[in-house]
Amino acid sequence: MKKLKLTRRQALTAVSAGAVGSFLKWSFPSFTIARSEQDKPALLGGPKVRTAPWPSWPIWDREAENSIIEMLRTGRWWRGNGEHIVEFEKKYAELMGAKRCLATASGTTALMVSLQALGVDAGDEVLVSPFTFIATYNVVFYQKALPVFVDTDPETFLIDPSKIESRITERTTAIIPVHIYGLPVDMDRVNEVARKHNLKVIEDACQAWLAEYKGKKVGNFGHTGCFSFQNSKNLPAGEGGAIISDNDELMDLCHSIHNCGRPYGSVKRTSNYPINGGNNRMQQIQALILMSQMKRILRDFEIRIENAKYLDSKLKEIPGIKTYKLVHESAKSAYHLYPFRFISQEFNNMPRETFIRALNAEGIPCMPGYGPQNKDGLIEQMLTSRGFKRLFPESRLKQWREENVLPGNDQLCREAVIFSQSMLLGTRNDMDDIVNAITKIYKNRQALAEYKG
Ligand SMILES: *Cc1c(COP(=O)(O)O)cnc(C)c1O
């Protein structure tokens, strides 16, 4: 066996664990053998903490099939005569507490339409959060604008509001705060900077249906709020998205842009196609699925919060497990994912990879969070493209590269571990399985840290 080098602290912990073990052995010899076998990590051949399956997703209501079959038989499958889409928009606006809602083909297209409607143009710069799904800044590149990353606060998993102002240049026209995993961004602080510098605010709420900040649903704090209804999301329809806002003129413009630039409301008919647009329309079937899924979303939201609060209280007792910090006491997360940070040093320098494999082996599915996407291949692909070289002076792109250093985000990318939202729909016992499995891994951190599999 490989010889171990222990730090002073680790040596102390190892000694005390050994002392407890030998005490038990003297007192109850037969019990201890069974008990130690029971405590052996599943990754090292011991029994799993959990063998039962977790709730699968999406959860489908049989009754909803009737309305879909009926719609299919009418032939009215698209937005052009799509009464179900209009009904969904009304219901979703109500649910979100917004004046208007526009249904779109996806969350990505909701963001694209918002950027265009708010005037983000080629050669502009848009501030974005780097700890997000890639769509958040792919859409900036689609607009031939430059995404400028603002560092992440590892404690909140969110954009660090104190880092926004230093990234603003005379080309900056907008900011996309992302309520990642459903955790609300500190929107008062974002809006304060945005107002001062006259920036448009597009909330990426694609993981944050019903999440709240200071008593109001997120998506209502920016010029627009964008949502996704892709299959894994808490409100799923295969694909789909929505934009919300209280601004009628802006929403008319979004509608027109998402429908090939056809006139709509205050977008007047000066010709057949008065403005430039695309086809980003939702289909009727998506609206019907969404309305059936909306029947469960409020209850699911409460169940996830209750289970998450319980997990918070238990997990923060385990050394080396750092739960997220909410930006305000009033903040409510939608828990698209339940995140925490794994501090390897507290687990005898066990790699996060091993921790995740060990937890999966115990029957608790989990994954790492996002990688450092500000270093992904697409960045250089875009920055070195012909178009970008025309739009941005070489000196600006050079400076961009030099400033693309995000220590907070890098740290979070190394430490984050996530559970899926559907696991949070389980029972209190299911949550205890999670806690017991992590506790078991913590107790066996020495053996697992040495694991080379
Ligand atoms: C899912 C998601 C999107 C994109 O939504 P799609 O419906 O998949 O296009 C954008 N941003 C975030 C944070 C997301 O999670």
The ligand as a Gaussian input file, in Angstrom:
#p B3LYP/6-31G(d) Opt

LIG

0 1
 C      -31.934000      26.262000     -20.851000
 C      -31.240000      27.563000     -20.769000
 C      -31.191000      28.470000     -21.843000
 C      -31.671000      28.152000     -23.225000
 O      -32.937000      27.662000     -23.285000
 P      -33.346000      26.653000     -24.475000
 O      -34.823000      26.544000     -24.312000
 O      -32.624000      25.378000     -24.259000
 O      -32.976000      27.318000     -25.756000
 C      -30.585000      29.700000     -21.633000
 N      -30.030000      30.015000     -20.456000
 C      -30.042000      29.164000     -19.423000
 C      -29.425000      29.590000     -18.122000
 C      -30.626000      27.905000     -19.550000
 O      -30.597000      27.058000     -18.528000

